Amino acid sequence: MTSNGNGHTIATMAQLEALYEEAPYPPALTKEIDHVNMAYRELIAASPFFALATNGPDGLDCSPRGDPNGFVRVLDDKTIAVPDRRGNNRIDSLRNLIHDPRVALLFLIPGVSETLRIMGRATISTDPELCASFTMQGKAPRSGLLIAVDRVFYQCAKAIVRSKLWDPKTQVERATLPTAGKILAEITGGKLGGPEHDKAAPERLKATIY
């Protein structure tokens, strides 16, 4: 069912604020600060994964970033550093940052229902000392991100609780979903992908993870 043009579309700030007329829960505002305090440092240090949102000339992008917990480094209460690990070389996020330095990060901590959100501005750095400090398996990243923190706050547990994200009973068996090879074969009419792509995937991942 669509609601375009039938009077049910919220199109103005006044309409939106009238719909959500209750005042925000007071701690929801108090928890937001403009720097990384000691409590937020602990959450960052415990997280092995975050999603990175960027904005570019072709629109928005959201990219997964993961490494052993502690891979996001707090340099001071206004700056965090992140390695840009090897990926598929699309460099969508980095291309966007050349256009617009604004970023948003959403951190997940396995088994923890609260998440952490950081908004700021990122600079792409190739500083040799910085990159070398992020070396894993003998390989340093080509660049890192230095993020100037503008806003940081924790997100309450509701979304994770509702989704049962960390509940073992909700885990999806990977074999029940299309593989990368099957997806590529469908998109390209069999020119790419297929069983051979999936067969080579474990070794390809092992060889290119860093």
N, C-alpha and C positions, 0 to 999 in steps of 0.2 A: 504494500500500500504506500502511495506517495502522498505528500501533503503540499506539494507546490501549488500555489495559487488558490488554495481553499481556505485561507484565513488562519492556518495553523502554523505558519512560519514565523519564527522569531527573527526580526530583521533590524531592530534598533536596541540601543542600550537600555532605553526606558522599558521596553517590553521585557527584556531579559531580567532587569532588576525587579520588575513587578512580579515576574514568575517566581523568582527566588528572593522573596521579600524578607525572609528572616535574616537577622544579623549573623555574621560568621561566628562560629564557636570561638570564644576569645583566645584559647591557646593556639588556634590555627593562624592567628596573626602574630602572636608573641614569639612563636618558634622561628620566624624568619629573621635572619640577621644578614649583615653585609660582609661577613668574614667567616673563616673556618675556626671555630672554637675547639676546645679540647674534646668535648663530647662528639662533635661532628668529625674530628680527626679519627676517633676510634671507629666510627662507622665506615669511613673511607678505607681505613687500614684493614677492615674485616671483609671488604667486598672484593670478589674476583671478577666482577662483571658490571658493566654499565652500558646503557644505550646513549649514543651521541647524536643529538639533533643539530642540524645545520641548515642554512638557507642559502640558495644559490640562484642564478639567473633562470634556471629551469624549474625552480620550485624547491620544496622542502625535502630533506632526506633524514633518515634515522638509521644509524649504523651500530651493530653490536661490537663491543670491545671487551676482551677478556684475557686474563693472565692469572698467575697465582696471586692470592690476596696480598695486598700491599703494593701492587704494581702502580697504583696511582699515588704519587708522592706529594705530600704537602710541604712546599718549600718555605712558606710563611703563611700568616693567617689570611693573606689576600691572593696567594698564588699556589696553584697546583700544577704538577708536571705529569704528562702521560706519554708513554712510548707509542709510536705509530708502528705497530707490528706488521709484518708481511701479510698481504692480503691477495686479492685477485688483480691488483694493479689498475682497477678502475679509478681509484683515488677520488671517489665522489665527494667525500667529506672535505678533503684537502682542497679540491677545486672550489667548493663552496666557500671555504674560508678565505680564499683569495678575493672573492667577491664581497663577503660579509663575515666579519670576525665573530659575530654573536653565536653562542653555543648554549645548549641546555643538556645536562647530563642527568640520567636517572640510574642510581646505583641499586643493585640487588645484592642481598646477603643470603646465601642458602640457609633455609630453616628459620629466617627472621621475617616477620610479617611487615615491619616498617621498611620503607625505602627512603632514599636520600636524594634530594634534588639540588642541583647547582646550576645557576645561570651566570654567564660571564662572557668574556671575549678572549678568543684564542689567537695565539701567534705560532706559526710554524717555525721551528728552530732546527738547524743542522749543527748546533754547537757540538764539537767533537767530544767534549767532556760530558755533556748531558747525554748524548747518544751512547757513549761507552758505558755510562753508569746503568743503562738499561739492558746490558748484554745478557742474553739467555742462550744456552747451548753454544756458546762461542760466537754468537752473532748479535751485532748491535743493530738497532733500527736505523733506517736512513734519516729519520727525523723524529722529533718529539713535539708535543704541543705544550706550550706554556699558557695556562688559562688564568686570566685575571678574574677573580671572583667578585661578582656584583651582588648575588643573592644566594643564600643557602638555607634549606630547611628540610626537616624530615617529613615524610608523608605518612599519615596514619595507616593502620593495618587493614582497613576495610577491603580494599581491592584484592589483596593477597588472600585474606580470609575467605572472601566470596568465591574466588577462583580456585581455592584449595591447591594453589600452585606447588606447595611443598609436601602435599599429602601423597605418600607412595601409592595409595589406591587410585589416584587420578593419573598416574604416569601412563603415557601413550606408548604402546609397542611400536617401535620404528617400522617394523616390517608391514604394518597395516597401512602405511602411507606411501605415496609415490616416491621413488628414489630420484636422486639428481639425474641419473642416466635416463630414466623414464621421462622426466620433465623435459630434458633437452631434446630427446628423440621426438616427443610430441610437438614441441615448438618448431623444430627444424625439419619435420617430415622424415626423420630417420637419418639425416645427414650428420648429426652430432649425437653424442650420448649413447644410450643403449647399455646392454649388459657389460660390455667391455669397459665402459667408463666407470661403472660401479665397481667392477672387479679391481680396477687400478686405484680406486679412491683411497683405501687405507695407506698404501705406500706413498701415494702422492701427498697425502696429508702429513705423513711422518717426515717426508723430505722437505716440505715447504712451510712447516708450522712456525719456524723462526727464520 
